[in-house]
Amino acid sequence: MEGGSEMKVMTIVQAVTDALDIKLAEDPTIVTFGEDVGVEGGVFRVTEGLQKKHGEHRVFDSPLAESGIVGTAVGMAMAGLRPVVEMQFCGFVYPAFNQIISHAARIHNRSRGRYKTPMVIRFPYGGGINALEHHSESMEVLYAHIPGLKVVVPSTPYDAKGLLISAIESDDTIIFMEPKRIYRAIKQEVPEEKFTIPIGKAKVLSEGTDVTVVAYGAMIREAQKALALAKKDGISAELIDLRTIYPIDRETIAQSVKKTGRLVVVHEGPTTFGVAAEISAMVEEDVFQHLEAPVTRVTGFDTIVPLPRGEHHYIISPEKIYYGIQKSVRY
């Protein structure tokens, strides 16, 4: 159910905090923990105040051991709890990959349905804040490629709250990636009450007739700026917020491409084997006969995200997206 009556202006950080607060109050099986999550409220203060409100047994700090954090959550989930764990940064998740791939994603299948792992692994991702190495990756495709996981990326405060509540209530293992570049950059009216947004359903943010643009996370804001540039050039672009990387809402994308005949996919991560490549294959399979131009990918480079001095060369600008739109329309 989307919507609500009483509204409050929130940032993405505040929306995530609110979602956690609501679910902690509502469901005694929910716990949240991670590095500095308890006393300090997390490195970005997303869990600030939750330990004081809900107690040290519900919101607590963990050792600096990502594999231990996720492994403990797997055991908790199998035993009937619903853990929400925070990885401090996207590049810090890698030590936990064995637990994620070998256990969290497989327990339901391995046990022939006897056990499930209803857990959420949430962490900030992406560049644009002049951070150090291992802090700026956009590696969503690594998780989307693993059977047994679902991958969610909100782009607004409204979506962050509704999608996180859905993720916490899901019986699946959910990777919930938060675009830290816009953690506090966007403010939006969000219902104060509980609401959910379906996982796996994209949203058409603006309708158009000449070209479809698909993006998600922090790239939505840049794509919206690019669409404004395109409009001045007489180009009518349709913008789709993917919301969920896996499962991808291929029906919404296909219906849009049927109408426009062109597709531009934007993502911050490296080009090769990226989300854009998967969507391109889907479109070729589903609506190839409607394409008027090759699918255009506007992505990061196949390099490690540069350190602060060179990061601006890597980050995708509205102008780069606009060029991709022009390239598709003028093909």
ABEGO torsion letter per residue (X at the ends): XBEEABBBBBBAAAAAAAAAAAAAAABAABBBBEBGABAAGEAAGAABGAAAAAEAAABBBBBBBAAAAAAAAAAAAAAGBBBBBBBABAAAAAAAAAAAAAAAAAAAAAAGGABBBBBBBBBBBEBGAGBBBGAABBAAAAAAABBGBBBBBBABAAAAAAAAAAAAABABBBBBBBBAAAAAABBBBBBABBBBBBBGBBBBABBBAABBBBBBEAAAAAAAAAAAAAAAAGBBBBBBBAGBAOBBBAAAAAAAAAAAGBBBBBBABBABGBAAAAAAAAAAAAAAAABABBBBBBBBBBBBBBBAAAAAAABBBAAAAAAAAAAAAAX
